[in-house]
Amino acid sequence: MISFHTVATSTAESAVIQVENTVEKNKLVPDAACVNYLITEDAEPGLDLVDVVEKHGGNCPGDPETQPRLFSVYVDQKTKQMISDKDDPVEGDFTLLVPDK
């Protein structure tokens, strides 16, 4: 699990930072402090998968033994273009996700 604001040292870290910044800037979750980002490198050829999941425990409500997935984001390793199922995580319909600027 990676969740921080730093300079990326790998493609995977870069993908997580890009998704995290976009999620926070676009307010895609009610409380950015209560989510984690799980990376699967090369989930598809040339694509990293970042799952945005609930974080429980501490100041975040919910069972600390669980981390339900909220939505997923695929990040193209070369172009950095993102697609996400944020609008339909149940069906998994992916649409373009514009990065923060």
PAZA-36065 format. One record per residue: residue in three letters; x, y, z of N, C-alpha, C in turn. Coordinates in Angstrom, 3 decimals, m for minus. Each point is the difference from the previous one (the first is absolute). Example, Ala and Ser with C-alpha at 12.3 -4.5 7.8 and 13.67 -1.06 7.14 Angstrom:
% residues 2
+---------+----------+----------+----------+----------+----------+----------+----------+----------+----------+
! residuo !       nx !       ny !       nz !      cax !      cay !      caz !       cx !       cy !       cz !
+---------+----------+----------+----------+----------+----------+----------+----------+----------+----------+
!     ALA !   13.190 !   m5.690 !    7.800 !   m0.890 !    1.190 !    0.000 !    0.900 !    1.200 !    0.000 !
!     SER !   m0.350 !    1.050 !   m0.720 !    0.820 !    1.190 !    0.060 !   m0.770 !    1.090 !    0.730 !
+---------+----------+----------+----------+----------+----------+----------+----------+----------+----------+
//
This chain:
% residues 101
+---------+----------+----------+----------+----------+----------+----------+----------+----------+----------+
! residuo !       nx !       ny !       nz !      cax !      cay !      caz !       cx !       cy !       cz !
+---------+----------+----------+----------+----------+----------+----------+----------+----------+----------+
!     MET !    0.839 !   m1.162 !    0.000 !   m0.839 !    1.162 !    0.000 !    0.892 !    1.234 !    0.000 !
!     ILE !   m0.324 !    0.948 !   m0.877 !    0.760 !    1.239 !   m0.069 !   m0.989 !    1.148 !    0.096 !
!     SER !    0.272 !    0.936 !    0.873 !   m0.862 !    1.161 !    0.118 !    0.819 !    1.155 !    0.556 !
!     PHE !    0.470 !    0.876 !   m0.895 !    0.833 !    1.104 !    0.434 !    0.165 !    1.016 !   m1.115 !
!     HIS !    0.529 !    1.165 !    0.356 !    0.294 !    1.050 !   m0.973 !    1.510 !    0.177 !   m0.050 !
!     THR !    0.641 !   m0.646 !   m0.973 !    1.440 !    0.131 !   m0.166 !    0.326 !   m0.100 !   m1.476 !
!     VAL !    1.276 !    0.046 !   m0.291 !    0.446 !   m0.217 !   m1.367 !    0.038 !   m1.501 !   m0.239 !
!     ALA !   m0.592 !   m0.446 !   m1.089 !   m0.066 !   m1.426 !   m0.303 !    1.362 !   m0.528 !   m0.416 !
!     THR !    0.300 !   m1.215 !    0.451 !    1.250 !   m0.637 !   m0.391 !   m0.233 !   m1.159 !   m0.954 !
!     SER !   m1.256 !   m0.312 !   m0.296 !   m0.319 !   m1.068 !   m0.944 !   m1.289 !    0.350 !   m0.727 !
!     THR !   m0.254 !   m0.726 !   m1.081 !   m1.239 !    0.199 !   m0.751 !   m1.215 !   m0.268 !    0.884 !
!     ALA !    0.078 !   m1.044 !    0.816 !   m1.120 !   m0.347 !    0.877 !   m0.257 !    1.102 !    1.024 !
!     GLU !    1.055 !    0.511 !    0.615 !   m0.176 !    1.089 !    0.965 !   m0.566 !    1.231 !   m0.690 !
!     SER !    0.455 !    0.264 !   m1.205 !   m0.509 !    1.136 !   m0.771 !   m1.495 !   m0.154 !   m0.254 !
!     ALA !   m0.433 !   m1.217 !   m0.327 !   m1.419 !   m0.260 !   m0.252 !   m0.823 !    0.252 !    1.254 !
!     VAL !    0.475 !   m0.476 !    1.145 !   m0.729 !    0.186 !    1.258 !   m0.094 !    1.481 !    0.346 !
!     ILE !    1.100 !    0.719 !   m0.129 !   m0.003 !    1.433 !    0.308 !   m0.953 !    0.743 !   m0.927 !
!     GLN !    0.006 !   m0.343 !   m1.285 !   m0.896 !    0.641 !   m0.960 !   m1.460 !   m0.258 !    0.364 !
!     VAL !   m0.332 !   m1.242 !    0.319 !   m1.378 !   m0.337 !    0.375 !   m0.376 !    0.699 !    1.306 !
!     GLU !    0.869 !   m0.059 !    0.988 !   m0.292 !    0.633 !    1.292 !   m0.253 !    1.500 !   m0.171 !
!     ASN !    0.850 !    0.671 !   m0.738 !   m0.177 !    1.439 !   m0.220 !   m1.301 !    0.297 !   m0.730 !
!     THR !   m0.343 !   m0.817 !   m0.987 !   m1.241 !    0.197 !   m0.756 !   m1.219 !   m0.244 !    0.885 !
!     VAL !    0.031 !   m1.063 !    0.794 !   m1.108 !   m0.313 !    0.910 !   m0.214 !    1.150 !    0.981 !
!     GLU !    1.081 !    0.511 !    0.569 !   m0.121 !    1.078 !    0.986 !   m0.455 !    1.304 !   m0.643 !
!     LYS !    0.614 !    0.379 !   m1.109 !   m0.340 !    1.279 !   m0.637 !   m1.444 !    0.017 !   m0.502 !
!     ASN !   m0.447 !   m1.122 !   m0.559 !   m1.353 !   m0.075 !   m0.555 !   m1.035 !   m0.463 !    1.021 !
!     LYS !    0.430 !   m0.176 !    1.249 !   m0.898 !   m0.399 !    1.094 !   m0.841 !   m1.229 !   m0.377 !
!     LEU !    0.681 !   m1.049 !   m0.440 !   m0.683 !   m1.214 !   m0.430 !   m0.394 !   m0.902 !    1.163 !
!     VAL !    0.481 !    0.331 !    1.202 !   m0.368 !   m0.742 !    1.209 !   m0.383 !    1.012 !    1.078 !
!     PRO !   m0.875 !   m0.389 !    0.925 !   m0.433 !    0.946 !    1.035 !    1.133 !    0.458 !    0.917 !
!     ASP !    0.944 !   m0.899 !    0.320 !    1.093 !    0.341 !    0.909 !    1.284 !   m0.650 !   m0.512 !
!     ALA !    0.861 !    0.794 !   m0.601 !    1.238 !   m0.521 !   m0.592 !    0.911 !   m0.651 !    1.039 !
!     ALA !   m0.145 !    0.375 !    1.262 !    0.823 !   m0.597 !    1.053 !   m0.437 !   m1.429 !    0.320 !
!     CYS !   m1.184 !   m0.381 !   m0.461 !   m0.539 !   m1.329 !    0.315 !   m0.014 !   m0.925 !   m1.212 !
!     VAL !    0.973 !    0.168 !   m0.894 !    0.165 !   m0.930 !   m1.119 !    1.467 !   m0.394 !   m0.121 !
!     ASN !    0.215 !   m1.166 !   m0.566 !    1.331 !   m0.486 !   m0.339 !    0.033 !   m0.304 !   m1.487 !
!     TYR !    1.208 !   m0.135 !   m0.518 !    0.213 !   m0.254 !   m1.424 !    0.835 !   m1.265 !   m0.137 !
!     LEU !   m0.563 !   m1.004 !   m0.667 !    0.676 !   m1.279 !   m0.183 !    0.393 !   m0.131 !   m1.466 !
!     ILE !    1.280 !   m0.248 !   m0.268 !    0.500 !   m0.039 !   m1.369 !    0.232 !   m1.442 !   m0.452 !
!     THR !   m0.400 !   m0.282 !   m1.236 !    0.354 !   m1.241 !   m0.678 !    0.749 !    0.404 !   m1.256 !
!     GLU !    1.318 !   m0.170 !    0.027 !    0.812 !    0.374 !   m1.152 !   m0.287 !   m0.952 !   m1.157 !
!     ASP !   m0.066 !    0.556 !   m1.210 !   m0.228 !   m0.781 !   m1.218 !   m1.220 !   m0.914 !    0.114 !
!     ALA !   m1.084 !    0.524 !    0.571 !   m1.236 !   m0.778 !    0.098 !   m0.459 !   m0.424 !   m1.392 !
!     GLU !    0.200 !    0.857 !   m0.950 !   m0.175 !   m0.268 !   m1.429 !    1.295 !    0.481 !   m0.640 !
!     PRO !    0.391 !   m0.542 !   m1.150 !    1.250 !    0.450 !   m0.616 !    0.031 !    1.525 !   m0.174 !
!     GLY !    0.988 !    0.641 !    0.620 !    0.165 !    1.446 !   m0.107 !   m0.889 !    0.821 !    0.905 !
!     LEU !   m0.799 !   m0.680 !    0.841 !   m0.926 !    0.709 !    0.887 !    0.214 !   m0.417 !    1.451 !
!     ASP !    0.088 !    0.989 !    0.876 !    0.000 !   m0.263 !    1.436 !   m1.423 !    0.205 !    0.507 !
!     LEU !   m0.409 !   m0.813 !    0.958 !   m1.334 !    0.095 !    0.591 !    0.133 !    0.523 !    1.421 !
!     VAL !   m0.748 !    1.059 !    0.299 !   m0.038 !    0.541 !    1.359 !   m1.427 !   m0.164 !    0.514 !
!     ASP !   m0.148 !   m0.793 !    1.058 !   m1.300 !   m0.140 !    0.649 !   m0.083 !    1.018 !    1.126 !
!     VAL !   m1.080 !    0.761 !    0.017 !   m0.263 !    0.958 !    1.072 !   m0.922 !   m0.721 !    0.981 !
!     VAL !    0.483 !   m0.176 !    1.233 !   m0.736 !   m0.786 !    0.992 !   m0.219 !    0.810 !    1.272 !
!     GLU !   m1.047 !   m0.365 !    0.738 !   m0.270 !    0.645 !    1.282 !    1.071 !   m0.383 !    1.007 !
!     LYS !    0.386 !    0.961 !    0.822 !    0.914 !   m0.254 !    1.117 !   m0.831 !    0.116 !    1.270 !
!     HIS !    0.059 !   m1.022 !    0.835 !   m0.762 !   m0.022 !    1.245 !    0.943 !   m0.006 !    1.186 !
!     GLY !   m0.463 !    0.554 !    1.107 !    0.799 !    0.046 !    1.221 !    0.491 !    1.414 !    0.255 !
!     GLY !    0.431 !    0.247 !    1.228 !    0.433 !    1.347 !    0.362 !   m1.171 !    0.959 !   m0.111 !
!     ASN !    0.163 !    1.068 !   m0.756 !   m1.075 !    0.977 !   m0.204 !   m0.941 !   m0.382 !   m1.132 !
!     CYS !    0.218 !   m1.167 !   m0.616 !   m0.830 !   m0.439 !   m1.126 !   m0.957 !   m1.091 !    0.470 !
!     PRO !   m1.312 !    0.185 !   m0.234 !   m0.976 !   m0.979 !    0.473 !    0.089 !   m1.312 !   m0.775 !
!     GLY !   m0.499 !   m1.054 !    0.630 !   m0.077 !   m1.299 !   m0.664 !    0.900 !   m1.033 !    0.654 !
!     ASP !   m0.189 !   m1.234 !   m0.403 !    0.757 !   m1.133 !    0.524 !    1.438 !    0.063 !   m0.507 !
!     PRO !    0.984 !    0.147 !    0.899 !    1.392 !    0.113 !   m0.438 !    0.533 !   m1.253 !   m0.693 !
!     GLU !   m0.742 !   m1.089 !    0.062 !    0.416 !   m1.234 !   m0.671 !   m0.410 !   m0.028 !   m1.468 !
!     THR !   m0.739 !    1.022 !   m0.452 !   m0.468 !    0.010 !   m1.391 !    0.486 !    1.250 !   m0.723 !
!     GLN !    0.091 !   m0.097 !   m1.321 !    0.346 !    1.130 !   m0.867 !   m0.831 !   m0.100 !   m1.274 !
!     PRO !   m1.296 !    0.300 !    0.068 !   m0.835 !   m0.122 !   m1.197 !    0.503 !    0.895 !   m1.140 !
!     ARG !   m0.036 !   m0.562 !   m1.214 !    0.404 !    0.763 !   m1.182 !   m1.082 !    1.011 !   m0.336 !
!     LEU !    0.405 !    1.249 !   m0.211 !   m0.928 !    1.048 !   m0.421 !   m0.073 !    0.062 !   m1.519 !
!     PHE !    1.166 !    0.040 !   m0.636 !    0.093 !   m0.015 !   m1.461 !    1.443 !   m0.265 !   m0.391 !
!     SER !    0.212 !   m0.215 !   m1.295 !    1.333 !   m0.303 !   m0.518 !    0.376 !    0.983 !   m1.088 !
!     VAL !    1.314 !    0.159 !   m0.193 !    0.522 !    0.885 !   m1.036 !    1.138 !   m0.724 !   m0.711 !
!     TYR !   m0.096 !   m0.091 !   m1.332 !    1.118 !   m0.486 !   m0.802 !    0.796 !    1.207 !   m0.460 !
!     VAL !    1.334 !   m0.083 !    0.115 !    0.882 !    1.081 !   m0.426 !    0.936 !   m0.542 !   m1.076 !
!     ASP !   m0.031 !    0.633 !   m1.177 !    0.907 !   m0.376 !   m1.079 !    1.420 !    0.393 !    0.400 !
!     GLN !    0.916 !   m0.960 !   m0.038 !    1.363 !    0.250 !    0.461 !    0.743 !    1.018 !   m0.859 !
!     LYS !   m0.355 !    0.105 !   m1.271 !    0.705 !    0.937 !   m0.880 !   m0.679 !    1.359 !   m0.064 !
!     THR !   m1.300 !    0.012 !   m0.281 !   m0.706 !    1.272 !   m0.212 !   m0.534 !    0.605 !    1.291 !
!     LYS !   m0.093 !   m0.813 !    1.059 !   m0.563 !    0.407 !    1.301 !   m1.508 !    0.240 !   m0.058 !
!     GLN !   m0.634 !   m0.330 !   m1.136 !   m1.451 !    0.138 !   m0.110 !   m0.652 !   m0.984 !    0.972 !
!     MET !   m1.124 !    0.421 !    0.591 !   m0.690 !   m0.825 !    0.980 !   m1.429 !   m0.288 !   m0.436 !
!     ILE !   m0.450 !   m1.222 !    0.306 !   m1.414 !   m0.341 !   m0.115 !   m0.427 !   m0.571 !    1.344 !
!     SER !   m1.270 !    0.244 !    0.355 !   m0.477 !   m0.407 !    1.317 !   m1.441 !   m0.477 !   m0.066 !
!     ASP !   m0.351 !   m0.872 !    0.940 !   m1.393 !   m0.429 !    0.150 !   m0.659 !    0.729 !    1.175 !
!     LYS !    0.485 !    1.210 !    0.303 !   m0.503 !    0.763 !    1.149 !   m1.492 !    0.271 !   m0.072 !
!     ASP !   m0.551 !    0.102 !   m1.208 !   m1.428 !    0.283 !   m0.157 !   m0.846 !   m1.268 !    0.000 !
!     ASP !    0.626 !   m1.164 !   m0.143 !   m0.732 !   m1.264 !   m0.041 !    0.902 !   m1.154 !    0.448 !
!     PRO !    0.419 !    0.007 !    1.282 !    0.930 !   m1.031 !    0.453 !   m0.588 !   m1.408 !    0.032 !
!     VAL !   m1.317 !   m0.117 !    0.076 !   m0.620 !   m1.320 !    0.040 !    0.104 !   m0.673 !   m1.364 !
!     GLU !   m0.373 !    0.716 !   m1.052 !    0.051 !   m0.550 !   m1.351 !    1.400 !    0.078 !   m0.597 !
!     GLY !    0.829 !    0.887 !    0.547 !    1.357 !    0.132 !   m0.508 !    0.084 !    0.698 !   m1.339 !
!     ASP !   m0.915 !    0.941 !   m0.248 !    0.042 !    0.780 !   m1.237 !    1.039 !    1.105 !    0.157 !
!     PHE !    1.075 !   m0.094 !   m0.789 !    1.110 !    0.949 !    0.112 !   m0.172 !    1.171 !   m0.954 !
!     THR !    0.270 !    1.203 !    0.520 !   m0.038 !    1.227 !   m0.797 !    1.268 !    0.797 !    0.288 !
!     LEU !    0.278 !    0.962 !   m0.862 !    1.187 !    0.828 !    0.138 !   m0.033 !    0.766 !    1.318 !
!     LEU !    1.120 !    0.041 !    0.678 !    0.152 !    0.765 !    1.237 !    1.075 !    1.041 !   m0.257 !
!     VAL !   m0.384 !    1.259 !    0.057 !    0.920 !    1.092 !   m0.299 !    0.877 !    0.253 !    1.220 !
!     PRO !    1.324 !    0.020 !   m0.185 !    0.893 !    0.229 !    1.136 !   m0.100 !    1.422 !    0.516 !
!     ASP !    0.441 !    0.183 !    1.231 !    0.052 !    1.354 !    0.544 !    1.086 !    0.772 !   m0.728 !
!     LYS !   m0.116 !    1.295 !   m0.024 !    0.998 !    0.848 !   m0.684 !    0.750 !    0.821 !    1.013 !
+---------+----------+----------+----------+----------+----------+----------+----------+----------+----------+
//
